[in-house]
Amino acid sequence: MNSMWLFLGLVFVAVFLLAQGMVIPVFGESGKMRKRLLARLSTVAAASSQASFASLLREKYLNQLSPLERSLETLPGMAQLSRMIEQSGKSTPAYRVVVLSIALGAGAGVCGWLATRLPQVALMSAATAFALPYLKIVRARASRMAKFEEQFPEALDVIKRALKAGHPFTQSLKLVAEDMEAPVSREFELVFSEINYGSDVRRAMLGLLERMPSVSVMALVTAVMIQKETGGNLAETLERITAVIRGRFKLHRRVRTLTAEGRLSAWILALVPLVLFVVIWFTSPDYLPVLLKHPMGKNLITGAAALGVVGILWIRNIIRIRV
């Protein structure tokens, strides 16, 4: 029985990794690319003598909390979780997400223990319930960033047309906020508000890049910063950037189409063992106890599940979009 739950647990891990790897936004950046963008953002921000606008906002937010809430909000990793929640478009405080995760995990663990009296089931139930709020945030964040990237070329077209019509750059940002839909309208509204409330264009654009770390936004921020320092025709630069972004869009779609077979293979690799196990368990209940109780059977189950996880990770690495 212990081997069965070990097998189910490893299969759950495989399916979880598969879901994280297969559900890739068309415009999403890889983890390495995102780290490189954040590193470049930190380098550029460090060159400025001004305090980070986001840091000032977070300090003001912490001062408004109660002592208990402030102590929870200052735990390690809470700033990163707050940034993820902001990028997902939610307004829930990070400490509430952590408290909700702990409550769900404890409740699911107790229910699993009372229902089965098996510590493996209780632990698996607790871990799954604990991760649900975080997974929901990750999914909402990926969906919102993908939608932002899809709207981004059109936003650049609005800015380009406004600049050619003689509007200042800040006014073109306001036009994007007024004429387009969320999330791109919300992000450009924040940029426009920061500039109106006294922040310079450079700092406001860096804030946009911090909230939406992607190659496309990095191109816009770089073009604006260079234009502010050295001059030039920003409208023509944005036109070239728009063409490149739309080219990336087409290439992403093509790569995703070409990797569809690999993603299907990964799903089959992950789900077929579990499906066969359940089918055999119900159709031939006398067949599996030999495998579950024999020492060699336990080793075979563990090895098969571990190799399945390795296969999932291998396929995920092959078909991951890095364009």
C-alpha positions in Angstrom: 0.0 0.0 0.0 2.9 2.4 0.8 4.4 1.7 -2.7 1.0 2.6 -4.3 0.9 6.0 -2.6 4.5 6.6 -3.4 3.8 5.8 -7.0 0.7 8.1 -7.0 2.8 10.8 -5.4 5.5 10.7 -8.0 3.0 10.6 -10.8 1.4 13.7 -9.2 4.8 15.4 -9.3 5.2 14.4 -12.9 1.8 15.8 -13.9 2.5 19.0 -12.0 5.8 19.6 -13.7 4.2 18.7 -17.0 1.5 21.3 -16.5 4.0 23.9 -15.6 6.1 23.2 -18.7 3.3 22.6 -21.2 1.1 25.6 -20.5 3.5 28.1 -21.9 2.1 31.5 -22.9 2.7 32.3 -26.5 4.6 35.5 -25.6 6.0 34.3 -22.3 9.7 34.7 -21.6 11.7 31.7 -20.2 13.0 31.8 -16.7 16.5 32.5 -17.8 15.4 35.4 -19.9 13.3 36.8 -17.1 16.3 36.6 -14.7 18.5 38.4 -17.3 15.9 41.1 -17.7 15.6 41.6 -13.9 19.4 41.7 -13.6 19.7 44.4 -16.3 16.9 46.3 -14.6 18.7 46.1 -11.3 21.9 47.4 -12.9 20.2 50.3 -14.6 18.2 51.2 -11.5 21.4 51.0 -9.3 23.0 53.7 -11.5 20.3 56.1 -10.4 20.7 58.1 -7.2 16.9 58.2 -6.7 15.1 55.8 -4.5 13.0 53.1 -6.2 9.5 54.3 -6.8 8.2 50.8 -6.1 10.3 50.6 -2.9 8.7 53.9 -1.7 5.2 52.6 -2.4 5.9 49.3 -0.6 7.3 51.2 2.5 4.2 53.3 2.6 2.0 50.2 2.3 3.9 48.5 5.1 3.4 51.5 7.4 -0.4 51.2 7.0 -0.5 47.7 8.3 -0.9 46.4 11.8 2.2 45.1 13.6 1.2 41.5 13.1 0.4 42.1 9.4 3.6 44.0 9.0 5.7 41.2 10.5 4.0 38.7 8.1 4.5 41.0 5.1 8.3 41.3 5.9 9.0 37.6 5.9 11.6 36.4 3.3 10.1 36.1 -0.2 7.0 38.2 0.5 8.2 41.1 -1.7 8.6 38.7 -4.6 5.1 37.2 -3.9 3.7 40.8 -3.8 5.2 41.5 -7.2 3.8 38.3 -8.6 0.3 39.2 -7.2 0.6 42.7 -8.8 1.7 41.2 -12.1 -1.3 38.9 -12.0 -3.7 41.9 -11.7 -4.9 41.0 -8.2 -4.9 43.3 -5.2 -4.8 40.7 -2.5 -2.1 41.3 0.1 0.7 38.7 0.1 0.3 37.8 3.7 -3.3 36.9 3.2 -2.3 34.5 0.4 0.2 32.8 2.7 -2.4 32.6 5.5 -5.0 31.2 3.1 -2.5 28.6 1.8 -1.6 27.5 5.4 -5.3 27.2 6.3 -6.2 25.2 3.1 -3.1 22.9 3.6 -4.0 22.3 7.3 -7.7 21.6 6.5 -6.9 19.3 3.6 -4.3 17.4 5.6 -6.7 16.8 8.5 -9.5 15.7 6.1 -7.1 13.4 4.3 -6.0 11.8 7.6 -9.6 11.4 8.9 -10.7 9.9 5.7 -7.9 7.4 5.1 -5.7 7.3 8.3 -2.8 7.3 5.9 0.0 9.9 6.5 0.9 9.8 2.8 -2.6 10.8 1.7 -2.7 13.5 4.4 0.7 14.9 3.4 -0.2 14.9 -0.3 -3.6 16.5 0.3 -2.0 19.2 2.4 0.7 19.9 -0.1 -1.8 20.1 -3.0 -4.1 22.4 -1.1 -1.2 24.6 0.1 0.0 25.2 -3.4 -3.5 26.0 -4.9 -3.5 29.8 -4.2 0.1 30.1 -5.5 -0.7 28.1 -8.6 -3.8 30.3 -9.2 -1.6 33.4 -9.0 1.0 31.9 -11.3 -1.7 31.0 -13.9 -3.3 34.5 -13.7 0.0 36.2 -14.0 1.0 34.1 -17.1 -2.4 34.8 -18.7 -2.2 38.5 -18.0 1.3 38.9 -19.2 0.5 37.0 -22.4 -2.5 39.2 -23.0 -0.4 42.3 -22.4 2.2 41.1 -24.9 -0.5 40.5 -27.4 -1.9 44.0 -27.0 1.6 45.6 -26.8 2.2 46.1 -30.6 -1.1 47.9 -30.9 -0.2 50.1 -28.0 3.1 51.0 -29.7 1.1 51.9 -32.9 -1.1 54.3 -30.8 2.0 55.9 -29.4 3.7 56.1 -32.8 0.6 57.7 -34.4 0.3 60.2 -31.5 3.9 61.2 -31.8 3.5 61.7 -35.6 0.5 63.9 -34.9 2.6 66.1 -32.7 1.5 64.9 -29.2 4.2 64.7 -26.5 5.3 61.3 -25.3 3.4 61.6 -22.0 0.2 62.5 -23.8 0.6 59.4 -26.1 0.8 57.3 -22.9 -2.5 58.7 -21.8 -4.1 57.9 -25.2 -3.1 54.3 -24.7 -4.6 54.2 -21.2 -7.9 55.7 -22.5 -8.3 53.9 -25.8 -7.2 50.4 -25.1 -8.4 47.6 -22.8 -6.7 46.1 -19.7 -4.1 45.0 -18.9 -2.1 47.3 -21.3 -4.3 50.3 -20.5 -3.8 49.8 -16.8 0.0 49.5 -17.1 0.3 52.6 -19.3 -2.0 54.5 -16.9 0.3 53.7 -14.1 3.3 55.0 -16.1 1.3 58.2 -17.0 0.3 58.7 -13.3 3.9 58.3 -12.1 5.1 60.9 -14.5 2.2 63.3 -13.5 3.0 62.9 -9.9 6.6 64.0 -10.3 8.6 60.9 -11.4 10.8 61.3 -14.4 10.1 59.4 -17.6 13.2 57.1 -17.1 12.0 56.0 -13.7 8.4 55.5 -14.8 9.5 53.3 -17.8 11.8 51.3 -15.5 8.7 50.7 -13.3 6.8 49.4 -16.3 9.7 47.0 -17.1 9.8 45.8 -13.5 6.0 45.1 -13.5 6.1 43.5 -17.0 9.6 41.9 -17.5 9.7 41.0 -21.2 11.9 41.5 -24.2 9.3 43.6 -25.9 9.0 46.1 -23.0 12.8 46.2 -22.6 12.9 47.3 -26.3 10.5 50.1 -25.7 12.2 51.2 -22.5 15.6 51.2 -24.2 14.3 53.2 -27.1 12.7 55.8 -24.9 15.8 56.2 -22.6 18.1 56.5 -25.6 15.8 59.1 -27.2 15.7 61.1 -24.0 19.5 61.1 -23.7 20.6 61.5 -27.3 17.5 62.5 -29.3 16.2 61.0 -32.5 12.9 60.1 -34.1 11.1 58.0 -31.6 8.2 57.3 -33.9 10.4 55.6 -36.5 12.1 53.6 -33.8 8.8 52.4 -32.4 7.7 51.4 -35.9 10.7 49.1 -36.3 10.2 47.7 -32.8 6.6 47.0 -33.6 7.6 45.1 -36.8 10.1 43.0 -34.8 7.5 42.2 -32.1 5.0 41.1 -34.6 7.6 38.9 -36.3 8.3 37.3 -32.9 4.6 36.7 -32.5 4.4 34.8 -35.9 7.5 32.8 -35.0 6.1 31.9 -31.6 2.9 30.7 -33.2 4.9 28.6 -35.7 7.1 27.1 -33.0 4.1 26.3 -30.8 2.5 24.5 -33.7 5.6 22.5 -34.5 6.0 21.4 -30.8 2.4 20.3 -30.5 3.3 16.7 -31.1 6.0 16.9 -28.4 3.5 18.3 -25.9 1.0 15.6 -26.7 3.8 12.9 -26.2 4.6 14.4 -22.8 0.9 14.3 -21.8 0.7 10.6 -22.9 3.9 9.8 -21.1 2.7 11.3 -17.9 -0.9 10.1 -17.9 -0.8 6.6 -19.4 0.9 4.9 -16.4 -1.6 6.4 -14.0 -4.6 5.5 -16.2 -3.4 1.9 -16.6 -2.7 1.6 -12.9 -6.3 2.7 -12.1 -7.8 0.5 -14.8 -6.0 -2.6 -13.6 -6.8 -1.8 -10.0 -10.5 -1.9 -10.8 -10.6 -4.6 -13.5 -8.1 -7.1 -11.9 -7.8 -6.3 -8.2 -5.9 -9.6 -7.6 -3.2 -8.6 -10.1 -1.5 -5.6 -8.5 -1.0 -6.8 -4.8 2.0 -9.0 -6.0 3.6 -5.9 -7.5 2.9 -3.7 -4.5 4.0 -6.1 -1.8 7.0 -7.7 -3.4 10.3 -5.9 -2.6 11.3 -6.0 -6.3 7.9 -4.6 -7.3 8.3 -1.7 -5.0 11.7 -0.9 -6.5 10.2 -1.2 -10.0 7.4 1.2 -9.2 9.8 3.7 -7.7 12.2 3.4 -10.6 9.5 3.7 -13.2 8.0 6.8 -11.6 11.4 8.4 -11.3 12.2 7.7 -15.0 8.8 9.1 -15.9 9.6 12.4 -14.2 13.0 12.5 -15.9 11.3 11.9 -19.3 8.8 14.7 -18.6 11.6 17.1 -17.7 13.6 16.1 -20.8 10.7 16.6 -23.2 9.8 19.9 -21.4 13.4 21.1 -22.0 13.3 20.1 -25.7 10.0 21.8 -26.6 10.2 24.9 -24.4 9.9 28.1 -26.4 13.0 30.3 -26.2 12.5 32.6 -29.1 
